Amino acid sequence: MLTTTHLAIAVLIGMLLNLNRDEWVVALSFGVLIDADHLFAAPRYVGDNGLGAILRPSWDDGSGLPWRSLIHYPIGAFVVLPLSVGWRFMIPALFWGVHLVVDQLQAWLIHWNTPAEAALFTGACAGIVLIWYRRWLDARPDGDFRQFIRAARMTLSSSFIALGRSIR
């Protein structure tokens, strides 16, 4: 669920910053997709500890082998910051930094991981809906929340249908 939380937080920050399409790609790459490195360590971890071990709060199998790359540590700034400077905007650094903060928060709250992460995810989702509603209301000042819910349902439905068509 942590990657879902990263996604919700990245979307919330992206909506607050009113990113354009190109900026969204960079933001989601550095805020969410950097977790793809876990896929390289997962087969070894599952092979050593069994499939059920993935559901444990910590993926520490005691082997000492890393299950995430250096980009998940502050040393990753040596890669991310030059990219940010080279692209002339700080979106990679911002979203990468937020990703690291959420990872660190998870490590600190490992004993209460599920409630803390659920609260973080719920807060981010509530923020997304609030921003989406405010923008919808700005475009339709005479609308109400019930109309917004109908419009949001139709928008999400058509988006999922289009996504399904593009996958096929």
Contacts in CASP RR format, 6 or more apart in sequence:
PFRMAT RR
TARGET T0000
AUTHOR 0000-0000-0000
METHOD contacts of the structure
MODEL  1
MLTTTHLAIAVLIGMLLNLNRDEWVVALSFGVLIDADHLFAAPRYVGDNG
LGAILRPSWDDGSGLPWRSLIHYPIGAFVVLPLSVGWRFMIPALFWGVHL
VVDQLQAWLIHWNTPAEAALFTGACAGIVLIWYRRWLDARPDGDFRQFIR
AARMTLSSSFIALGRSIR
1 117 0 8 1.000
1 121 0 8 1.000
2 35 0 8 1.000
2 102 0 8 1.000
2 103 0 8 1.000
2 106 0 8 1.000
2 117 0 8 1.000
3 32 0 8 1.000
3 35 0 8 1.000
4 121 0 8 1.000
5 102 0 8 1.000
5 117 0 8 1.000
5 120 0 8 1.000
5 121 0 8 1.000
5 124 0 8 1.000
6 31 0 8 1.000
6 32 0 8 1.000
6 35 0 8 1.000
6 99 0 8 1.000
6 102 0 8 1.000
7 28 0 8 1.000
7 32 0 8 1.000
8 121 0 8 1.000
8 124 0 8 1.000
8 125 0 8 1.000
8 128 0 8 1.000
9 98 0 8 1.000
9 102 0 8 1.000
9 120 0 8 1.000
9 124 0 8 1.000
10 27 0 8 1.000
10 28 0 8 1.000
10 31 0 8 1.000
10 32 0 8 1.000
10 95 0 8 1.000
10 98 0 8 1.000
10 99 0 8 1.000
11 124 0 8 1.000
11 128 0 8 1.000
12 124 0 8 1.000
12 127 0 8 1.000
12 128 0 8 1.000
12 131 0 8 1.000
13 27 0 8 1.000
13 94 0 8 1.000
13 95 0 8 1.000
13 98 0 8 1.000
14 23 0 8 1.000
14 24 0 8 1.000
14 27 0 8 1.000
15 128 0 8 1.000
15 131 0 8 1.000
15 132 0 8 1.000
16 131 0 8 1.000
17 23 0 8 1.000
17 91 0 8 1.000
19 27 0 8 1.000
19 91 0 8 1.000
23 89 0 8 1.000
23 91 0 8 1.000
26 87 0 8 1.000
26 91 0 8 1.000
26 92 0 8 1.000
26 95 0 8 1.000
27 91 0 8 1.000
27 94 0 8 1.000
27 95 0 8 1.000
28 95 0 8 1.000
29 92 0 8 1.000
30 80 0 8 1.000
30 91 0 8 1.000
30 92 0 8 1.000
30 93 0 8 1.000
30 95 0 8 1.000
30 96 0 8 1.000
30 99 0 8 1.000
31 95 0 8 1.000
31 96 0 8 1.000
31 98 0 8 1.000
31 99 0 8 1.000
32 99 0 8 1.000
34 69 0 8 1.000
34 71 0 8 1.000
34 72 0 8 1.000
34 96 0 8 1.000
34 99 0 8 1.000
35 99 0 8 1.000
37 68 0 8 1.000
37 69 0 8 1.000
37 71 0 8 1.000
37 72 0 8 1.000
38 59 0 8 1.000
38 67 0 8 1.000
38 68 0 8 1.000
41 59 0 8 1.000
41 65 0 8 1.000
41 66 0 8 1.000
41 67 0 8 1.000
41 68 0 8 1.000
42 54 0 8 1.000
42 67 0 8 1.000
44 65 0 8 1.000
45 53 0 8 1.000
45 54 0 8 1.000
45 59 0 8 1.000
45 61 0 8 1.000
45 67 0 8 1.000
46 53 0 8 1.000
46 54 0 8 1.000
48 61 0 8 1.000
48 63 0 8 1.000
49 61 0 8 1.000
53 59 0 8 1.000
53 61 0 8 1.000
57 110 0 8 1.000
57 111 0 8 1.000
57 113 0 8 1.000
58 110 0 8 1.000
59 67 0 8 1.000
61 67 0 8 1.000
70 76 0 8 1.000
71 79 0 8 1.000
71 80 0 8 1.000
71 96 0 8 1.000
72 99 0 8 1.000
72 100 0 8 1.000
72 103 0 8 1.000
73 100 0 8 1.000
74 100 0 8 1.000
76 96 0 8 1.000
77 93 0 8 1.000
80 92 0 8 1.000
80 93 0 8 1.000
80 96 0 8 1.000
80 97 0 8 1.000
81 93 0 8 1.000
83 92 0 8 1.000
84 90 0 8 1.000
84 91 0 8 1.000
84 92 0 8 1.000
84 93 0 8 1.000
102 120 0 8 1.000
105 116 0 8 1.000
105 120 0 8 1.000
106 113 0 8 1.000
106 116 0 8 1.000
106 117 0 8 1.000
109 116 0 8 1.000
109 117 0 8 1.000
132 152 0 8 1.000
133 145 0 8 1.000
133 148 0 8 1.000
136 148 0 8 1.000
136 151 0 8 1.000
136 152 0 8 1.000
137 143 0 8 1.000
137 148 0 8 1.000
140 147 0 8 1.000
END
